[in-house]
Amino acid sequence: MKTFFGNGSGSKFGKIVAMDRFDSGRSLSPIRQAEAYWTALLTGDGVPMRSQIDPRGLENILQYTFILERIAPGLARFRLAGSHLNQLAGMEVRGMPLTAFFEPSARSEVKDALEQVFASPAIAELGLNSSGKLGRTRLQARMILLPLKSDLGDVSRVLGVMIGDGAIGATPRRFAIEDIRTKPVADLHTPANPRSTEPAGFAEEKAEFARPANHLRLVVSRDD
């Protein structure tokens, strides 16, 4: 397993060859689409607000998409999660910690990367692998974590995408880390925000929103 932490200068981050495709040739377009959507929301004031995330802008990747809430240093739980994550876990993941998707030996690295996402703030992209054992086939996956501000203005939310490539098989699937890439938000170009100042938002108080079949199921949560 190789772990890389970019320092924002482009040295380590720039030398890593992006895993743009899985072994099977399946495109990682959901990762890149979420990243492009989030980048378009950047302003000179810093990372986007969670309320700016409009599911209509992500409707064709909602099954891979999730929202995290920070609950302690290096720890975050799922507030919303698409059907693909539920399939990987073999259960509803809302309320579970992000570390539930990882092998125990990888969880300290996940916590370090997650805390960098919140504290810097930074983008983190993880290459993952679930080994083939106990009736399971080898499964590759990729995850991106994009920081968001809460309504209080603190960076305590994450817009994320996770996509696995291959037969899921017996669940839950837990992953080891093959690589981690991070880049501080401060190093990114921040174009003017072309979107409305009053977007529909990823509103948790609404029971559901229009979506293609089998995509993200919005779950009501009253304590956000």
Secondary structure by P-SEA (a helix, b strand, c coil): cbbbbbcccccccccccccccccccccaaaaaaaaaaaaaaccccccccccccccccccccccccbbbbbccccbbbbccccaaaaaaaccccccccccccccccaaaaaaaaaaaaaaabbbbbbbbbbccccccccccbbbbbbbbbccccccccccbbbbbccccccccbbbbbcbbbbbbcccccccccccccccccccccccccccccccbbbbbbccc
